[in-house]
Amino acid sequence: MKINRIALSGILALCATLATFLPSNVQAQTNTDIAKNAFEVSVTINVNNFVFTPITIPAGKRLVVQNVNLSGDAQTAGAYVVPIVILYSTLGSGPSILHYFAPNPSVTDPSQFYEDKQTTIYADTLKVAPAFAGFYPTSMSFDVTITGYLVDVPKTVSNPGNPT
């Protein structure tokens, strides 16, 4: 029992030390903060435009994507086509990440696709693009709605012992 108390006090002391050196990175988001900094954008993508469409994120802000809503159609002269929407994100100077969303076909009309996905994506830059699997689509168009909230980009500390 005595060892457990010593270990617990050591862990708490370590956490307190880390919080002292990096206080700007410790930020709790409340529902009020999220509502105040709400973000929503809609983008239309189609088969004639296989490019990444940039989403504008205000300078000094980071987007936290919470939901991606997809609705559209895809048709092919072949056996099948699976439409895909790609979100391309970067965070700071880190690598780019591709997030793939493949909506489900409608039960009544298999050329219509819908999906409402909860997710968590952190992005300093964000782009949206169409893609597909299967046969080349003769037509494909999607409305993509991205919702979330904005936070301040954390300040970086080059030397925790000597912040500048």
BALOBA-1460 file (C-alpha; in Angstrom, 3 decimals):
// residues 164
<rec num="1" residu="m" x="0.000" y="0.000" z="0.000"/>
<rec num="2" residu="k" x="2.872" y="2.336" z="0.849"/>
<rec num="3" residu="i" x="4.469" y="1.726" z="-2.566"/>
<rec num="4" residu="n" x="1.200" y="2.591" z="-4.344"/>
<rec num="5" residu="r" x="0.995" y="5.943" z="-2.542"/>
<rec num="6" residu="i" x="4.607" y="6.740" z="-3.404"/>
<rec num="7" residu="a" x="4.010" y="5.862" z="-7.068"/>
<rec num="8" residu="l" x="0.824" y="7.934" z="-7.160"/>
<rec num="9" residu="s" x="2.534" y="10.976" z="-5.616"/>
<rec num="10" residu="g" x="5.396" y="10.604" z="-8.127"/>
<rec num="11" residu="i" x="2.971" y="10.538" z="-11.056"/>
<rec num="12" residu="l" x="1.114" y="13.607" z="-9.756"/>
<rec num="13" residu="a" x="4.413" y="15.480" z="-9.298"/>
<rec num="14" residu="l" x="5.417" y="14.621" z="-12.882"/>
<rec num="15" residu="c" x="2.066" y="15.851" z="-14.248"/>
<rec num="16" residu="a" x="2.365" y="19.107" z="-12.288"/>
<rec num="17" residu="t" x="5.893" y="19.656" z="-13.642"/>
<rec num="18" residu="l" x="4.808" y="19.064" z="-17.240"/>
<rec num="19" residu="a" x="1.808" y="21.376" z="-16.880"/>
<rec num="20" residu="t" x="4.122" y="24.095" z="-15.537"/>
<rec num="21" residu="f" x="6.387" y="23.945" z="-18.575"/>
<rec num="22" residu="l" x="3.667" y="23.640" z="-21.210"/>
<rec num="23" residu="p" x="0.615" y="25.588" z="-19.967"/>
<rec num="24" residu="s" x="-0.294" y="26.968" z="-23.414"/>
<rec num="25" residu="n" x="-0.965" y="23.473" z="-24.747"/>
<rec num="26" residu="v" x="-3.338" y="22.529" z="-21.928"/>
<rec num="27" residu="q" x="-6.707" y="23.925" z="-22.999"/>
<rec num="28" residu="a" x="-10.080" y="22.486" z="-22.125"/>
<rec num="29" residu="q" x="-12.873" y="23.094" z="-24.633"/>
<rec num="30" residu="t" x="-16.302" y="23.698" z="-23.180"/>
<rec num="31" residu="n" x="-19.617" y="23.518" z="-25.034"/>
<rec num="32" residu="t" x="-19.734" y="27.338" z="-24.893"/>
<rec num="33" residu="d" x="-16.316" y="27.562" z="-26.592"/>
<rec num="34" residu="i" x="-17.404" y="25.105" z="-29.261"/>
<rec num="35" residu="a" x="-20.679" y="26.948" z="-29.932"/>
<rec num="36" residu="k" x="-18.900" y="30.312" z="-30.075"/>
<rec num="37" residu="n" x="-16.352" y="28.999" z="-32.602"/>
<rec num="38" residu="a" x="-18.677" y="26.787" z="-34.667"/>
<rec num="39" residu="f" x="-17.584" y="26.029" z="-38.242"/>
<rec num="40" residu="e" x="-19.614" y="24.757" z="-41.198"/>
<rec num="41" residu="v" x="-18.852" y="24.670" z="-44.908"/>
<rec num="42" residu="s" x="-20.407" y="22.940" z="-47.925"/>
<rec num="43" residu="v" x="-18.452" y="21.951" z="-51.026"/>
<rec num="44" residu="t" x="-19.731" y="20.426" z="-54.264"/>
<rec num="45" residu="i" x="-17.395" y="17.985" z="-55.998"/>
<rec num="46" residu="n" x="-17.944" y="16.045" z="-59.223"/>
<rec num="47" residu="v" x="-16.396" y="13.611" z="-61.677"/>
<rec num="48" residu="n" x="-15.345" y="16.462" z="-64.005"/>
<rec num="49" residu="n" x="-13.237" y="18.034" z="-61.245"/>
<rec num="50" residu="f" x="-10.733" y="15.509" z="-59.850"/>
<rec num="51" residu="v" x="-8.778" y="18.124" z="-57.913"/>
<rec num="52" residu="f" x="-8.471" y="18.932" z="-54.230"/>
<rec num="53" residu="t" x="-10.742" y="21.863" z="-53.326"/>
<rec num="54" residu="p" x="-9.237" y="23.873" z="-50.433"/>
<rec num="55" residu="i" x="-11.338" y="24.762" z="-47.382"/>
<rec num="56" residu="t" x="-10.545" y="28.199" z="-45.939"/>
<rec num="57" residu="i" x="-9.460" y="28.063" z="-42.295"/>
<rec num="58" residu="p" x="-8.823" y="31.470" z="-40.681"/>
<rec num="59" residu="a" x="-5.171" y="32.318" z="-39.960"/>
<rec num="60" residu="g" x="-4.057" y="31.344" z="-36.472"/>
<rec num="61" residu="k" x="-6.907" y="28.828" z="-36.125"/>
<rec num="62" residu="r" x="-7.102" y="25.046" z="-36.230"/>
<rec num="63" residu="l" x="-10.234" y="23.273" z="-37.457"/>
<rec num="64" residu="v" x="-11.590" y="20.364" z="-35.434"/>
<rec num="65" residu="v" x="-13.884" y="18.439" z="-37.807"/>
<rec num="66" residu="q" x="-16.631" y="16.605" z="-35.952"/>
<rec num="67" residu="n" x="-18.983" y="15.566" z="-38.747"/>
<rec num="68" residu="v" x="-18.863" y="14.925" z="-42.500"/>
<rec num="69" residu="n" x="-22.184" y="14.701" z="-44.360"/>
<rec num="70" residu="l" x="-22.215" y="13.319" z="-47.917"/>
<rec num="71" residu="s" x="-25.080" y="13.244" z="-50.380"/>
<rec num="72" residu="g" x="-24.946" y="12.699" z="-54.109"/>
<rec num="73" residu="d" x="-25.119" y="10.338" z="-57.037"/>
<rec num="74" residu="a" x="-22.770" y="8.121" z="-59.020"/>
<rec num="75" residu="q" x="-23.482" y="6.101" z="-62.145"/>
<rec num="76" residu="t" x="-21.374" y="3.938" z="-64.423"/>
<rec num="77" residu="a" x="-21.731" y="2.028" z="-67.673"/>
<rec num="78" residu="g" x="-19.842" y="-0.840" z="-65.992"/>
<rec num="79" residu="a" x="-20.972" y="-3.280" z="-63.330"/>
<rec num="80" residu="y" x="-20.575" y="-0.978" z="-60.309"/>
<rec num="81" residu="v" x="-18.986" y="2.193" z="-58.963"/>
<rec num="82" residu="v" x="-18.198" y="3.087" z="-55.365"/>
<rec num="83" residu="p" x="-17.888" y="6.838" z="-54.906"/>
<rec num="84" residu="i" x="-15.324" y="8.046" z="-52.372"/>
<rec num="85" residu="v" x="-14.780" y="11.482" z="-50.865"/>
<rec num="86" residu="i" x="-11.272" y="12.258" z="-49.620"/>
<rec num="87" residu="l" x="-10.440" y="14.839" z="-46.965"/>
<rec num="88" residu="y" x="-6.757" y="15.798" z="-47.082"/>
<rec num="89" residu="s" x="-5.514" y="17.398" z="-43.866"/>
<rec num="90" residu="t" x="-2.258" y="18.704" z="-42.475"/>
<rec num="91" residu="l" x="-1.408" y="19.614" z="-38.922"/>
<rec num="92" residu="g" x="1.466" y="22.038" z="-38.392"/>
<rec num="93" residu="s" x="4.546" y="20.893" z="-40.266"/>
<rec num="94" residu="g" x="3.539" y="17.241" z="-39.899"/>
<rec num="95" residu="p" x="2.705" y="14.868" z="-42.748"/>
<rec num="96" residu="s" x="-0.473" y="15.117" z="-44.774"/>
<rec num="97" residu="i" x="-3.222" y="12.639" z="-43.920"/>
<rec num="98" residu="l" x="-5.876" y="11.304" z="-46.289"/>
<rec num="99" residu="h" x="-9.263" y="10.478" z="-44.746"/>
<rec num="100" residu="y" x="-11.516" y="8.322" z="-46.969"/>
<rec num="101" residu="f" x="-15.326" y="8.384" z="-46.785"/>
<rec num="102" residu="a" x="-17.353" y="5.948" z="-48.914"/>
<rec num="103" residu="p" x="-21.088" y="6.655" z="-48.583"/>
<rec num="104" residu="n" x="-23.696" y="3.907" z="-48.657"/>
<rec num="105" residu="p" x="-26.085" y="3.513" z="-51.607"/>
<rec num="106" residu="s" x="-29.781" y="4.212" z="-51.167"/>
<rec num="107" residu="v" x="-31.971" y="1.130" z="-50.778"/>
<rec num="108" residu="t" x="-34.541" y="2.479" z="-53.271"/>
<rec num="109" residu="d" x="-32.091" y="3.931" z="-55.838"/>
<rec num="110" residu="p" x="-28.574" y="2.416" z="-55.897"/>
<rec num="111" residu="s" x="-27.238" y="5.395" z="-57.881"/>
<rec num="112" residu="q" x="-27.954" y="7.697" z="-54.905"/>
<rec num="113" residu="f" x="-25.511" y="7.742" z="-51.987"/>
<rec num="114" residu="y" x="-25.845" y="9.215" z="-48.495"/>
<rec num="115" residu="e" x="-23.707" y="9.181" z="-45.376"/>
<rec num="116" residu="d" x="-23.484" y="11.171" z="-42.167"/>
<rec num="117" residu="k" x="-20.204" y="10.355" z="-40.403"/>
<rec num="118" residu="q" x="-19.075" y="11.470" z="-36.986"/>
<rec num="119" residu="t" x="-15.312" y="11.824" z="-36.903"/>
<rec num="120" residu="t" x="-12.503" y="13.787" z="-35.323"/>
<rec num="121" residu="i" x="-9.979" y="15.385" z="-37.646"/>
<rec num="122" residu="y" x="-7.596" y="18.159" z="-36.593"/>
<rec num="123" residu="a" x="-6.580" y="20.372" z="-39.509"/>
<rec num="124" residu="d" x="-4.495" y="23.479" z="-40.055"/>
<rec num="125" residu="t" x="-5.183" y="22.973" z="-43.778"/>
<rec num="126" residu="l" x="-8.010" y="20.941" z="-45.294"/>
<rec num="127" residu="k" x="-8.895" y="19.974" z="-48.870"/>
<rec num="128" residu="v" x="-11.719" y="17.865" z="-50.343"/>
<rec num="129" residu="a" x="-11.606" y="15.704" z="-53.488"/>
<rec num="130" residu="p" x="-13.643" y="13.010" z="-55.262"/>
<rec num="131" residu="a" x="-12.405" y="9.494" z="-55.983"/>
<rec num="132" residu="f" x="-13.973" y="6.158" z="-56.836"/>
<rec num="133" residu="a" x="-13.482" y="2.415" z="-56.846"/>
<rec num="134" residu="g" x="-14.808" y="0.074" z="-59.499"/>
<rec num="135" residu="f" x="-15.685" y="1.219" z="-63.006"/>
<rec num="136" residu="y" x="-15.187" y="4.796" z="-64.175"/>
<rec num="137" residu="p" x="-18.302" y="6.841" z="-63.339"/>
<rec num="138" residu="t" x="-20.233" y="8.341" z="-66.241"/>
<rec num="139" residu="s" x="-21.594" y="10.837" z="-63.711"/>
<rec num="140" residu="m" x="-20.736" y="11.570" z="-60.107"/>
<rec num="141" residu="s" x="-21.575" y="14.608" z="-58.006"/>
<rec num="142" residu="f" x="-21.533" y="15.095" z="-54.244"/>
<rec num="143" residu="d" x="-22.407" y="17.785" z="-51.749"/>
<rec num="144" residu="v" x="-19.999" y="17.541" z="-48.833"/>
<rec num="145" residu="t" x="-20.861" y="19.390" z="-45.618"/>
<rec num="146" residu="i" x="-18.141" y="19.637" z="-42.981"/>
<rec num="147" residu="t" x="-18.994" y="20.789" z="-39.457"/>
<rec num="148" residu="g" x="-16.878" y="21.311" z="-36.374"/>
<rec num="149" residu="y" x="-15.287" y="24.182" z="-34.511"/>
<rec num="150" residu="l" x="-12.179" y="26.363" z="-34.531"/>
<rec num="151" residu="v" x="-9.517" y="26.571" z="-31.840"/>
<rec num="152" residu="d" x="-6.405" y="28.717" z="-31.557"/>
<rec num="153" residu="v" x="-3.265" y="27.088" z="-32.905"/>
<rec num="154" residu="p" x="-1.188" y="26.192" z="-29.812"/>
<rec num="155" residu="k" x="1.929" y="28.237" z="-29.245"/>
<rec num="156" residu="t" x="5.037" y="26.160" z="-29.609"/>
<rec num="157" residu="v" x="7.812" y="26.308" z="-27.045"/>
<rec num="158" residu="s" x="11.254" y="25.876" z="-28.593"/>
<rec num="159" residu="n" x="12.973" y="25.289" z="-25.244"/>
<rec num="160" residu="p" x="10.706" y="24.393" z="-22.290"/>
<rec num="161" residu="g" x="13.367" y="25.563" z="-19.820"/>
<rec num="162" residu="n" x="13.612" y="28.968" z="-21.541"/>
<rec num="163" residu="p" x="10.350" y="29.909" z="-23.319"/>
<rec num="164" residu="t" x="10.641" y="32.801" z="-25.771"/>
